Amino acid sequence: MATAARAEQARRFERLERLTQRRYLLLLAPAVLFLVIFYGYPVAAMLLRSFNDPAWGFGNFKPLTAARTPIEILGVSLPMNAYLRVIGITLQIAVGTTIATLLLGYPVAYALASMPMSRANLLMIFVLVPFWTSILVRTYAWMALLGTDGIVNEVLMGLRLIDQPATLLNTRGAVYVGMVHILLPFMILPLYAVMRGIDRNLMRAAENLGARPWQVFRSVFLPLSLPGVAAGCLLVFILALGFYITPSLLGGQRDIMISMLIQQQVVQLKWGFASALALVLLVISLIIYLVFVRVLGVQRIFGGGRR
Amino acid sequence: MTAPASAASSAPSIPRERAARRVVPRVSAARVVLLTFTGLVLLYLVFPVFIVAPLSFSSAKYLQFPPPGLSLQWYQSYFSRPDWVAATWLSVRIGVITAVLATALGTAAALALVRGRFRGKDAINSFIVSPLIIPTIIVAIGVYFFYARIHIIGSPFALALAHTALAIPFVVINVSATLEGFDERLEWAAMNLGANRWQTFFKITLPIIRPGVFAGALFAFSTSFDELIVALFVSGAGAVTLPRKMWESLRLDIDPTIAAVSTILIVISVTILASAEALRLRSERMRTARVPDAARDAPGGAIQ
C-alpha cells in the first residue's frame, strides 16, 4: 500500500520533471532562434560565399597562394604576396601584444592578488575604468598623446631630449602601445581571478620546508597560476587577431591587419574574396582556441550556464 | 593576507615575534620593485583616460598641450551641432532596444542553460556565447551581406537587432553566474504555497537574480553604445550612431569637439562601472549570505 503510493508519487514527480525540462527548452528557443537568424545564418551564408561568389570553386583563395599579387592599399603598392603579408603582420602583432600584456599583466595581477581584498578592489578600479571606456575614446586619447603636437612630444621637447617632434603616431609602435593598453585588462582579470584562488598555505608550507622565495614562486605559485596565464593569453590573442579600430587609427600605411583588409575588399565590392579572408581569420581563431582548450586544457572562459 | 599573523596561527609552536621578524624584512625588498612596477602599469592604464578631460576644456583651436586657456567652446560645439546630438540620441535609443531585447532573451536562455538537462546543452551554450570570441568583423560583414539582400541597411532597428546578437552572451554569462548559487527550494516553497510559475518567477526568482540581470543589461547597453564595426557596415545613411560619428571625425578632422564627446562618454562609463560594481557587491553579499545553508547540506557538515 505504502510502496504503491510512493511509486505513484515517483511517477508523478518524474512526469513533472519531464514537463519542467520541456519548459526549459521553450525558454531557450527564443534566444537560439534569434541568434540563428541574426548571427548564425548571416555568418554561415557569408562563409559559403567564399566558395561560390562569383563562381563555385576555390577561386577566391587563389590570390592567397599565388606567389606575387601586386596590391595597392591606401595608395601604397606592396610587393610580394601582399595578402599573406597582411596575415603575417596580423599574427605578428597579435603575438607581440599577447607577450607584452602577459609581461606587464602578470606582476600586476600578482601584486593585486597578494594585497588585502579591500585594497586590491580599490586598485582594481584602475584596471576597470579603462576596461569600461569606449575603445574609440581610448584610441583617440593615444592619438592626442602621440601626435606630432601631442603631449609626449611636447614633454620630450620641453625636457630638451629632442629638438623637433618625433614621429610617434602612425607607426607599428603606436599600434602596440594602443592595443596593449586596450587588451591589458583582459589579461589582468583572468590572471587575478586564478591567483586569488591559490591557497596561500601552500606557499607557507613550501617556505616552512626551506624553499627560498624565488623557489616558492617558481615551483609552487607559478605552476598554479598557469591556468590564468593560458586563459589570459587565449583571450588577448583571439581579440587581437580581429582588431580593426586601433590599428586603423594609430598604425601607419604598412600596419595593415586582416580586419582592415577584409573591410577594404568589401568596399571594393569583392565580396567573395572578403568572405574568403574572413574564413581564414575564423579558421586561425578556431585553431588557436582549440589548441588552448584541448592541448593546454584551458577551461572555457565564457562558461555561461555550466555547473 | 596578513602573512605573519596567519603563519603564526597555523604553526603555533613558533613564537609570534620570531615569525613576524622572519617574514617582514624579506618581503619588502622585492616588493618595492613589484609595487613600483604595478604602479607604473596602472598609471599607463588610466593616464590616457584622464588626459582627455583637460583637452576638452581647451581654448585652443587644435589639439594642443598644455591648453593655452580654459573654455567650454567644445562642449558648446557638441551640444549645438545637430549631427552630434542626433547621433548621440540614436545611440542611446539603439542601446536601450538592445538592452531590453538581449536581457529578455538572455535571461530566459540562462535559466534553461543552468537548470535544464538536455542533450546538446554544451553545444548550444557554445553557440550562444560564440559571438564574444568570433572577430567582430566576421559578424559585421555577414550581417551586412544579409541586410543588403533584404534591403534593411540604414534602419536603426535592424542595427539594434545585430547588436542584440552581440549582447546576448553578456546577459547569459551574468545571469548564469547569479543562478549558480540560487537555492531552488525557495521556488518549490512558493509553488507549494500555491503560486504558479509566473508568480514564482516574478516574486521569487527575479528579485533574487536581479543583480545579475541588471549587470547583464548594463553590459548589453554598453556593448551597443560603444559598437563601431557592425555599425560601420550596417548603419548606412539612416542610422549614424555616435561611435560612427566619432570615427568619421577621427579619420577626417580631429577638432577638439571629440574631446568633449569623449569626456562625456568617460563620465557615462565610470557611472556604468560604479553601478555594475555596486550590483556585483550586492550579488556577492547575497551569495555569501547563503553559504551557511550550503555548509549545512554538505556531507561533512562544514565547508572546509
Interface residues (C-beta under 8 A of the other chain):
Chain A: Q21 R23 Y24 L25 L27 L28 P30 A31 V32 F34 L35 F38 Y39 G40 Y41 P42 V43 A44 A45 M46 L47 R49 L104 G105 P107 V108 Y110 A111 L112 S114 M115 P116 L123 I125 F126 V127 L128 V129 P130 W132 T133 S134 I135 L136 V137 R138 T139 Y140 A141 W142 M143 A144 L145 G147 D149 G150 I151 E154 H181 L184 P185 R200 N201 R204 N208 P213 I238 L241 G242 Y244 I245 L249 S259 I262 Q263 V266 W271 A274 S275 A278 L281 L282 S285 Y289 R300 F302 G303 G304 G305 R306 R307
Chain B: M1 T2 A3 S6 A7 S10 A11 R26 A30 L34 L35 F37 T38 V41 L42 Y44 L45 V46 P48 V49 I51 V52 L55 Y62 L63 Q64 F65 P66 L101 A104 L105 G106 A108 A109 A110 L111 A112 L113 V114 R115 G116 R117 F118 K121 D122 I124 N125 S126 F127 I128 V129 P131 L132 I133 I134 P135 T136 I137 I138 V139 I141 G142 V143 Y144 F145 F146 L161 A162 T164 A165 L166 I168 P169 V172 I173 S176 A177 E180 R197 S222 F225 D226 L228 I229 L232 F233 P243 M246 W247 L250 R251 I254 I258 A259 S262 L265 I266 S269 V270 I272 L273 A276 E277
